[in-house]
Amino acid sequence: MKANPINTRQGKRQFIRSLTCSVSKSVCAAVDQMPADWDGYELRELLAELFANERMESMRKNRRRMSAYRGARYNIGRV
């Protein structure tokens, strides 16, 4: 059985680059429609919303996996 590429460090890095690039392109394409007075506060909120929309529905509903994630996330520390 072939390993899932995302289970490798290189696969994780590629996934992260791909996801952040996709969100970045979406936000940059919408800059012309944004209010002129938006600054870092609103832009951070928009980015948080867009990344939240990228979360998998199954991850939100799977309590055991989410609990394991939170435990591992705590151990990773500040990123």
trRosetta pair geometry for C-beta under 8 A, 3 or more apart (Angstrom, degrees):
i j d omega theta_ij theta_ji phi_ij phi_ji
3 7 5.6 -110 174 64 103 127
3 8 7.0 89 125 -45 130 99
4 7 4.7 90 73 -8 89 108
4 11 7.3 137 129 166 68 165
5 8 6.0 -53 -167 24 49 109
5 10 7.7 -67 -175 92 89 90
5 11 3.8 168 148 -109 70 128
5 14 7.4 -27 142 54 119 138
6 11 4.3 -144 -96 143 24 120
6 12 6.1 88 -167 -75 64 57
6 15 5.3 48 -121 -46 103 142
7 11 6.3 20 37 64 36 146
7 12 8.0 40 -128 -49 6 93
8 11 4.2 95 53 5 84 106
8 12 6.9 -147 90 -7 45 83
9 12 5.7 -52 -149 34 32 112
9 13 6.5 32 153 -18 64 104
10 13 5.7 -54 -150 36 33 111
10 14 6.4 33 152 -19 66 106
11 14 5.7 -53 -146 36 32 111
11 15 6.3 34 154 -20 65 105
12 15 5.7 -53 -148 35 31 112
12 16 6.3 30 154 -19 65 107
13 16 5.8 -56 -148 37 31 111
13 17 6.3 31 154 -18 65 106
14 17 5.7 -54 -147 38 30 111
14 18 6.2 30 155 -20 65 109
15 18 5.8 -58 -147 38 28 111
15 19 6.2 24 158 -16 65 109
16 19 6.0 -57 -143 39 27 107
16 20 6.1 17 163 -9 64 112
17 20 6.3 -63 -141 44 24 102
17 21 5.9 25 160 -21 64 114
18 21 5.8 -58 -143 37 24 111
18 22 6.3 26 157 -22 61 108
19 22 5.8 -56 -150 33 28 112
19 23 6.5 21 156 -11 64 106
19 54 6.4 109 -157 174 109 154
20 23 5.9 -55 -146 41 33 108
20 24 6.0 38 153 -24 66 110
21 24 5.5 -55 -144 38 29 115
21 25 6.3 32 157 -21 64 104
22 25 6.0 -53 -149 32 27 109
22 26 6.6 27 153 -18 61 106
22 54 7.9 124 92 -106 125 135
23 26 5.7 -55 -152 35 33 113
23 27 6.3 28 155 -15 67 107
23 47 6.9 84 157 -145 126 78
23 50 5.1 131 -145 128 106 126
23 51 6.1 11 -113 -74 158 74
23 54 6.8 -69 -71 -42 115 143
24 27 6.0 -59 -147 39 29 107
24 28 6.1 25 158 -16 66 111
25 28 5.9 -58 -141 41 28 109
25 29 6.2 30 158 -22 63 109
26 29 5.9 -59 -151 34 25 111
26 30 6.7 13 155 -11 61 112
26 50 6.4 168 90 -149 136 142
27 30 5.9 -68 -153 40 31 106
27 31 7.3 60 148 -56 63 80
27 43 7.7 83 -169 -155 132 89
27 46 6.6 120 -122 126 111 120
27 47 6.5 -1 -85 -88 151 80
27 50 6.6 -112 -63 -12 102 167
28 31 5.8 -16 -160 -24 40 114
30 33 5.3 -61 -170 45 72 109
30 34 6.3 86 133 -43 85 95
31 34 5.6 -48 -153 13 38 118
34 38 5.1 -71 166 27 114 146
34 42 7.8 143 -164 121 116 130
35 38 5.0 115 71 -28 85 97
35 42 7.7 -42 55 139 107 171
38 41 7.9 -134 -162 66 66 74
38 42 4.0 -94 -146 72 96 141
38 43 6.1 113 154 -47 110 81
39 42 6.5 96 46 24 43 94
39 43 6.9 -86 132 0 26 107
40 43 5.6 -62 -134 45 30 110
40 44 5.9 35 165 -24 68 106
41 44 6.2 -57 -152 33 22 108
41 45 6.6 18 152 -15 59 108
42 45 5.5 -55 -149 37 34 113
42 46 6.3 37 152 -21 67 105
43 46 5.6 -50 -146 36 33 113
43 47 6.3 34 155 -17 65 105
44 47 5.7 -55 -147 38 31 111
44 48 6.2 34 154 -21 65 106
45 48 5.7 -53 -147 36 30 113
45 49 6.4 32 153 -20 63 106
46 49 5.7 -55 -150 35 30 113
46 50 6.4 27 154 -17 65 106
47 50 5.7 -55 -145 38 32 109
47 51 6.2 27 158 -14 66 107
48 51 6.0 -57 -145 41 28 107
48 52 6.2 32 153 -23 63 108
49 52 5.6 -55 -147 35 29 114
49 53 6.5 32 152 -22 63 104
50 53 5.6 -51 -152 31 33 114
50 54 6.9 35 149 -22 61 103
51 54 5.5 -52 -155 29 39 116
51 55 7.6 60 146 -39 61 84
52 55 5.8 -28 -167 -4 43 115
55 59 5.9 -111 178 68 92 124
55 60 6.1 88 133 -51 123 104
56 59 4.4 90 70 -1 95 104
56 60 7.2 -164 95 -7 53 82
57 60 5.7 -56 -155 34 38 113
57 61 6.4 19 155 -8 70 111
58 61 6.0 -66 -146 44 32 102
58 62 5.8 25 161 -21 71 115
59 62 6.1 -56 -131 37 27 105
59 65 6.3 -102 -134 107 65 126
59 66 6.4 115 172 -77 70 89
59 69 7.5 42 -164 -29 109 158
60 66 7.3 56 -131 -77 22 135
62 65 4.0 22 118 27 122 114
62 66 6.0 148 89 -19 68 89
63 66 5.7 -59 -141 41 29 110
63 67 6.0 32 158 -22 66 107
64 67 5.8 -53 -147 35 27 111
64 68 6.5 27 153 -17 62 106
65 68 5.6 -53 -149 37 33 112
65 69 6.3 39 150 -23 65 104
66 69 5.4 -49 -147 34 33 116
66 70 6.4 35 153 -21 65 103
67 70 5.8 -51 -148 34 31 111
67 71 6.6 32 153 -17 63 105
68 71 5.8 -55 -151 36 32 112
68 72 6.3 26 154 -13 66 108
69 72 5.9 -61 -148 42 30 106
69 73 5.8 33 154 -25 68 110
70 73 5.5 -51 -139 35 29 115
70 74 6.4 37 156 -25 62 101
71 74 5.8 -50 -154 27 29 113
71 75 6.9 24 150 -14 61 107
72 75 5.7 -60 -155 38 36 112
72 76 6.6 44 148 -30 68 100
73 76 5.6 -46 -152 23 36 115
74 77 8.0 37 165 -65 35 41
76 79 6.5 0 135 -58 120 103
